[in-house]
Amino acid sequence: MKKVLVLTTLLSLSAASMANFEGSAAQQGGFSGEGAKTAPTSVAQALEAWDDAPVKLTGYITKQIDHDEFYFKDASGEIKIEVEDYAWNGQNVTPKDKITIEGKVDKNDWSKSTIDVYSIKK
């Protein structure tokens, strides 16, 4: 009987402590104010951005270079993008389709910056 009581108490306490768990699904804070970095919203800004900067760009895919590499263009310029297979989400995109891509800047020492794309929306 004591074992059942102890086990029940332990399970109750662990369940109560997990109720306040905020894990990775919780909104994360950060600094906002003078000197804070803002995410690029144009190709020109993305080309100058820091490595791993999150980006959300609207424009057109103009040309396929390789299986997962393309050129993306907006009013400010053109940049090479690498699109993960899951980013297409079953969509077919043509050079005439205006899309929004989300991903991160990949800065290379030996070549121009590229964008690693995780999401494409028409």
Secondary structure, 3 states (H helix, E strand, C coil): CHHHHHHHHHHHHHHHHHCCCCCCCCCCCCCCCCCCCCCCCCHHHHHHCCCCCEEEEEEEEEEECCCCEEEEEECCEEEEEEECHHHHCCCCCCCCCCEEEEEEEECCCCCCCEEEEEEEEC
